Amino acid sequence: MVPVKGSIRSDSADFLLDLALGGAGLVRFGDFLGEAAVKDGRLVPVLSHCHDSDPQPLTALILPGRQTIPRVRAFVEFLKANI
């Protein structure tokens, strides 16, 4: 664990990426979000040795009665098999 403190919080990955690109500090998000910026040198990975390779849990919230709809059931099964 690496404790962090900061004065900026957001649930917008795009906003956090813009902040990181603007030099506001460190940001943690999925590899795909900053991939282009890392490839072209605008961002540099840090703390790679501390990377948690465990995937974050994903929860599918389904309204009652909708879990029997074939397309919903198929999507949930897809998530189970691929996430």
DSSP file (Angstrom, degrees, kcal/mol; ACC not computed):
  #  RESIDUE AA STRUCTURE BP1 BP2  ACC     N-H-->O    O-->H-N    N-H-->O    O-->H-N    TCO  KAPPA ALPHA  PHI   PSI    X-CA   Y-CA   Z-CA
    1    1 A M              0   0    0      0, 0.0     0, 0.0     0, 0.0     0, 0.0   0.000 360.0 360.0 360.0 139.1    0.0    0.0    0.0
    2    2 A V        -     0   0    0     48,-0.1     2,-0.1     2,-0.0    48,-0.0  -0.940 360.0-140.1-121.8 106.6    1.2    3.5   -0.8
    3    3 A P        -     0   0    0      0, 0.0     2,-0.3     0, 0.0     0, 0.0  -0.426  24.4-172.2 -68.1 138.6   -0.7    6.1    1.2
    4    4 A V        -     0   0    0     -2,-0.1     2,-0.4     2,-0.0    -2,-0.0  -0.943  13.1-169.2-131.0 153.5   -1.6    9.2   -0.9
    5    5 A K        +     0   0    0     -2,-0.3     2,-0.3     0, 0.0     0, 0.0  -0.981  16.0 158.7-135.9 148.2   -3.0   12.6   -0.1
    6    6 A G        -     0   0    0     -2,-0.4    -2,-0.0     1,-0.1     3,-0.0  -0.990  42.7-133.1-164.3 164.2   -4.2   15.2   -2.4
    7    7 A S  S    S+     0   0    0     -2,-0.3     2,-0.5     1,-0.0    -1,-0.1   0.481  86.6  71.6-101.2  -4.5   -6.4   18.3   -2.7
    8    8 A I        +     0   0    0      2,-0.0     2,-0.4     8,-0.0    -1,-0.0  -0.949  53.3 171.9-118.5 131.2   -8.2   17.3   -5.9
    9    9 A R        +     0   0    0     -2,-0.5     2,-0.3    -3,-0.0    -2,-0.0  -0.993   6.9 160.5-133.3 142.8  -10.7   14.5   -6.3
   10   10 A S        -     0   0    0     -2,-0.4    -2,-0.0     1,-0.0     6,-0.0  -0.990  39.4-149.2-157.1 152.5  -12.8   13.7   -9.3
   11   11 A D  S    S+     0   0    0     -2,-0.3     2,-0.7     5,-0.0    -1,-0.0   0.193  77.2  97.2-104.2  13.9  -14.9   10.8  -10.7
   12   12 A S     >  -     0   0    0      1,-0.2     4,-2.3     2,-0.0     5,-0.2  -0.899  55.1-166.6-106.2 110.9  -14.1   12.0  -14.3
   13   13 A A  H  > S+     0   0    0     -2,-0.7     4,-2.6     1,-0.2     5,-0.2   0.875  90.9  55.1 -62.6 -37.0  -11.2   10.2  -15.8
   14   14 A D  H  > S+     0   0    0      2,-0.2     4,-2.4     1,-0.2    -1,-0.2   0.913 108.4  47.9 -62.7 -42.1  -10.9   12.8  -18.6
   15   15 A F  H  > S+     0   0    0      2,-0.2     4,-2.3     1,-0.2    -2,-0.2   0.925 112.6  48.5 -63.6 -45.0  -10.6   15.6  -16.0
   16   16 A L  H  X S+     0   0    0     -4,-2.3     4,-2.6     2,-0.2    -2,-0.2   0.891 110.6  51.2 -63.1 -39.8   -7.9   13.6  -14.1
   17   17 A L  H  X S+     0   0    0     -4,-2.6     4,-2.8     2,-0.2     5,-0.2   0.926 109.5  50.3 -62.9 -44.2   -6.0   12.9  -17.4
   18   18 A D  H  X S+     0   0    0     -4,-2.4     4,-1.6     1,-0.2    -2,-0.2   0.903 110.8  49.9 -60.2 -41.0   -6.1   16.6  -18.2
   19   19 A L  H  <>S+     0   0    0     -4,-2.3     5,-2.7     2,-0.2     4,-0.3   0.931 111.4  47.7 -62.8 -45.3   -4.8   17.5  -14.8
   20   20 A A  H ><5S+     0   0    0     -4,-2.6     3,-1.5     1,-0.2     5,-0.2   0.919 111.5  50.1 -62.1 -43.4   -2.0   15.0  -15.1
   21   21 A L  H 3<5S+     0   0    0     -4,-2.8    -1,-0.2     1,-0.3    -2,-0.2   0.809 108.3  54.7 -64.6 -28.4   -1.1   16.3  -18.6
   22   22 A G  T 3<5S-     0   0    0     -4,-1.6    -1,-0.3    -5,-0.2    -2,-0.2   0.459 122.0-107.3 -84.4  -1.0   -1.1   19.8  -17.1
   23   23 A G  T < 5S+     0   0    0     -3,-1.5    -3,-0.2    -4,-0.3    -2,-0.1   0.687  74.4 138.4  88.7  18.9    1.4   18.8  -14.5
   24   24 A A      < -     0   0    0     -5,-2.7     2,-0.3     1,-0.2    -4,-0.2   0.672  68.0 -93.5 -73.5 -16.1   -0.9   18.8  -11.4
   25   25 A G        -     0   0    0     -6,-0.3     2,-0.2    -5,-0.2    -1,-0.2  -0.977  64.7 -15.4 143.1-156.1    0.6   15.6  -10.0
   26   26 A L        -     0   0    0     -2,-0.3     2,-0.3    -3,-0.1    -7,-0.0  -0.571  50.3-175.1 -88.8 149.1    0.1   11.8  -10.0
   27   27 A V        -     0   0    0     -2,-0.2     2,-0.5     2,-0.1    -2,-0.0  -0.995  13.7-149.0-142.2 145.8   -3.0   10.1  -11.1
   28   28 A R        +     0   0    0     -2,-0.3     2,-0.3     0, 0.0   -12,-0.0  -0.969  36.1 132.9-119.0 122.1   -4.1    6.4  -11.1
   29   29 A F        -     0   0    0     -2,-0.5     5,-0.1   -13,-0.0    -2,-0.1  -0.952  59.1 -58.1-153.9 174.1   -6.3    5.1  -13.7
   30   30 A G    >>  -     0   0    0     -2,-0.3     3,-1.4     1,-0.1     4,-0.9  -0.163  50.7-114.3 -56.9 148.5   -6.7    2.1  -16.0
   31   31 A D  H >> S+     0   0    0      1,-0.3     4,-0.7     2,-0.2     3,-0.5   0.856 112.9  58.8 -51.9 -40.9   -3.8    1.5  -18.5
   32   32 A F  H 34 S+     0   0    0      1,-0.2     4,-0.4     2,-0.2    -1,-0.3   0.767  96.5  62.6 -66.2 -25.0   -6.0    2.2  -21.5
   33   33 A L  H <4 S+     0   0    0     -3,-1.4    -1,-0.2     1,-0.2     4,-0.2   0.887 117.8  24.6 -70.1 -38.2   -6.9    5.8  -20.3
   34   34 A G  H <X S+     0   0    0     -4,-0.9     4,-2.3    -3,-0.5     5,-0.2   0.321  91.3 108.1-107.3   8.3   -3.3    7.1  -20.4
   35   35 A E  H  X S+     0   0    0     -4,-0.7     4,-2.6     1,-0.2     5,-0.2   0.896  80.4  45.7 -55.4 -48.3   -1.9    4.7  -22.9
   36   36 A A  H  > S+     0   0    0     -4,-0.4     4,-2.2     1,-0.2     6,-0.2   0.905 112.9  50.9 -64.3 -40.8   -1.6    7.2  -25.8
   37   37 A A  H  4>S+     0   0    0      1,-0.2     6,-1.9     2,-0.2     5,-1.7   0.845 112.2  47.1 -67.1 -33.2   -0.1    9.9  -23.5
   38   38 A V  H ><5S+     0   0    0     -4,-2.3     3,-1.1     4,-0.2    -2,-0.2   0.915 110.6  52.7 -71.8 -43.2    2.5    7.4  -22.2
   39   39 A K  H 3<5S+     0   0    0     -4,-2.6    -2,-0.2     1,-0.3    -1,-0.2   0.887 113.6  42.1 -60.5 -40.0    3.4    6.2  -25.8
   40   40 A D  T 3<5S-     0   0    0     -4,-2.2    -1,-0.3    -5,-0.2    -2,-0.2   0.366 117.4-110.9 -93.8   8.8    4.0    9.7  -27.0
   41   41 A G  T < 5S+     0   0    0     -3,-1.1    -3,-0.2     2,-0.2    -4,-0.1   0.521  85.2 118.0  84.5   5.9    5.9   10.7  -23.9
   42   42 A R  S   <S+     0   0    0     -5,-1.7     2,-0.3    -6,-0.2    -4,-0.2   0.782  82.0  33.4 -76.0 -25.0    3.4   13.2  -22.4
   43   43 A L  S    S-     0   0    0     -6,-1.9    -2,-0.2    -9,-0.1    -1,-0.1  -0.949  71.7-153.8-126.2 150.7    3.1   11.0  -19.3
   44   44 A V        -     0   0    0     -2,-0.3     2,-0.1    -3,-0.0    -6,-0.1  -0.990  22.7-120.9-124.5 126.9    5.6    8.8  -17.6
   45   45 A P        -     0   0    0      0, 0.0     2,-0.3     0, 0.0     3,-0.1  -0.433  35.0-177.5 -65.0 137.6    4.6    5.8  -15.5
   46   46 A V        +     0   0    0      1,-0.1     4,-0.0    -2,-0.1     0, 0.0  -0.909  59.3  25.9-130.8 162.0    5.8    6.0  -11.9
   47   47 A L    >   +     0   0    0     -2,-0.3     3,-1.9     1,-0.1     4,-0.2   0.783  68.5 152.2  56.2  30.3    5.5    3.5   -9.0
   48   48 A S  G >   +     0   0    0      1,-0.3     3,-1.5     2,-0.2    -1,-0.1   0.829  67.1  61.4 -58.4 -31.9    5.4    0.7  -11.5
   49   49 A H  G 3  S+     0   0    0      1,-0.3    -1,-0.3     3,-0.0    -2,-0.1   0.674 102.5  52.2 -69.1 -15.5    6.9   -1.6   -8.9
   50   50 A C  G <  S+     0   0    0     -3,-1.9    -1,-0.3     2,-0.1    -2,-0.2   0.319  79.2 137.0 -99.5   6.2    3.8   -0.9   -6.7
   51   51 A H    <   -     0   0    0     -3,-1.5     2,-0.8    -4,-0.2    -3,-0.1  -0.309  50.2-140.7 -61.5 130.7    1.3   -1.9   -9.4
   52   52 A D        -     0   0    0      1,-0.1    -1,-0.1     2,-0.1    -2,-0.1  -0.832  13.7-169.7 -92.7 107.8   -1.5   -4.0   -8.1
   53   53 A S        +     0   0    0     -2,-0.8    -1,-0.1     2,-0.1    -2,-0.1   0.564  54.1 108.5 -79.3  -6.1   -2.2   -6.5  -10.8
   54   54 A D  S    S-     0   0    0      1,-0.1    -2,-0.1    -3,-0.0     2,-0.1  -0.552  76.1-120.8 -68.1 128.1   -5.4   -7.6   -9.1
   55   55 A P        -     0   0    0      0, 0.0    -1,-0.1     0, 0.0     3,-0.1  -0.398  26.6-109.8 -68.4 148.5   -8.4   -6.4  -11.2
   56   56 A Q        -     0   0    0      1,-0.1     2,-0.0    -2,-0.1     0, 0.0  -0.519  42.5 -97.8 -73.6 145.0  -10.8   -4.1   -9.4
   57   57 A P        -     0   0    0      0, 0.0     2,-0.4     0, 0.0    -1,-0.1  -0.314  34.3-154.0 -66.0 148.4  -14.2   -5.7   -8.7
   58   58 A L        -     0   0    0     -3,-0.1     2,-0.5    25,-0.0    25,-0.0  -0.991   6.2-163.7-124.6 130.2  -17.0   -5.0  -11.1
   59   59 A T        -     0   0    0     -2,-0.4     2,-0.7     2,-0.0     0, 0.0  -0.960   9.0-150.0-118.7 129.5  -20.6   -5.2  -10.1
   60   60 A A        -     0   0    0     -2,-0.5     2,-0.6    16,-0.0    -2,-0.0  -0.876  12.3-158.6 -96.9 118.3  -23.5   -5.4  -12.5
   61   61 A L        -     0   0    0     -2,-0.7     2,-0.4     0, 0.0    -2,-0.0  -0.868  13.6-176.7 -99.1 124.6  -26.6   -3.7  -11.0
   62   62 A I        -     0   0    0     -2,-0.6     3,-0.1     5,-0.0     5,-0.1  -0.971  28.0-115.3-126.4 133.0  -29.8   -4.9  -12.6
   63   63 A L    >   -     0   0    0     -2,-0.4     3,-2.2     1,-0.1     4,-0.4  -0.332  51.1 -84.6 -61.6 145.9  -33.3   -3.7  -11.9
   64   64 A P  T 3  S+     0   0    0      0, 0.0    -1,-0.1     0, 0.0     0, 0.0  -0.243 115.4  16.7 -54.0 135.6  -35.6   -6.4  -10.4
   65   65 A G  T >  S+     0   0    0     -3,-0.1     3,-0.5     1,-0.1    -2,-0.1   0.202 103.5  90.4  87.8 -16.0  -37.2   -8.6  -13.1
   66   66 A R  G X   +     0   0    0     -3,-2.2     3,-1.7     1,-0.2     6,-0.2   0.631  62.6  82.0 -88.6 -13.1  -34.7   -7.6  -15.8
   67   67 A Q  G 3  S+     0   0    0     -4,-0.4    -1,-0.2     1,-0.3     9,-0.1   0.665  88.3  57.6 -66.1 -14.0  -32.2  -10.3  -15.1
   68   68 A T  G <  S+     0   0    0     -3,-0.5    -1,-0.3     4,-0.1    -2,-0.1   0.535  76.6 109.3 -92.8  -7.1  -34.3  -12.7  -17.2
   69   69 A I  S X> S-     0   0    0     -3,-1.7     4,-2.8     1,-0.1     3,-0.5  -0.563  73.5-132.8 -69.1 126.4  -34.2  -10.6  -20.3
   70   70 A P  H 3> S+     0   0    0      0, 0.0     4,-2.7     0, 0.0     5,-0.2   0.857 102.7  48.8 -52.9 -43.2  -32.0  -12.5  -22.8
   71   71 A R  H 3> S+     0   0    0      2,-0.2     4,-1.9     1,-0.2     5,-0.1   0.872 114.0  46.7 -68.5 -34.1  -29.8   -9.5  -23.8
   72   72 A V  H <> S+     0   0    0     -3,-0.5     4,-2.5    -6,-0.2     5,-0.2   0.937 113.7  47.7 -69.3 -46.7  -29.2   -8.6  -20.2
   73   73 A R  H  X S+     0   0    0     -4,-2.8     4,-2.3     1,-0.2    -2,-0.2   0.901 112.0  50.9 -60.1 -41.6  -28.4  -12.2  -19.2
   74   74 A A  H  X S+     0   0    0     -4,-2.7     4,-2.3    -5,-0.3    -1,-0.2   0.898 110.2  49.4 -63.9 -40.5  -26.0  -12.5  -22.2
   75   75 A F  H  X S+     0   0    0     -4,-1.9     4,-2.5     2,-0.2    -2,-0.2   0.923 111.1  48.5 -66.1 -43.4  -24.2   -9.3  -21.2
   76   76 A V  H  X S+     0   0    0     -4,-2.5     4,-2.4     1,-0.2    -2,-0.2   0.903 111.8  49.9 -63.3 -41.0  -23.8  -10.4  -17.6
   77   77 A E  H  X S+     0   0    0     -4,-2.3     4,-2.1     2,-0.2    -1,-0.2   0.891 109.0  52.7 -63.9 -38.7  -22.5  -13.8  -18.8
   78   78 A F  H  X S+     0   0    0     -4,-2.3     4,-1.8     2,-0.2    -2,-0.2   0.931 109.6  48.9 -60.4 -46.0  -20.1  -12.0  -21.1
   79   79 A L  H  X S+     0   0    0     -4,-2.5     4,-2.2     1,-0.2    -2,-0.2   0.923 109.8  51.5 -59.8 -44.9  -18.8   -9.9  -18.2
   80   80 A K  H  < S+     0   0    0     -4,-2.4    -1,-0.2     1,-0.2    -2,-0.2   0.885 114.4  43.4 -59.2 -39.7  -18.4  -13.0  -16.0
   81   81 A A  H  < S+     0   0    0     -4,-2.1    -1,-0.2    -5,-0.2    -2,-0.2   0.753 124.9  31.2 -78.4 -24.5  -16.3  -14.7  -18.7
   82   82 A N  H  <        0   0    0     -4,-1.8    -2,-0.2    -3,-0.2    -3,-0.2   0.530 360.0 360.0-117.4  -7.2  -14.2  -11.7  -19.7
   83   83 A I     <        0   0    0     -4,-2.2    -3,-0.1    -5,-0.2    -2,-0.1   0.418 360.0 360.0-107.6 360.0  -13.6   -9.5  -16.7
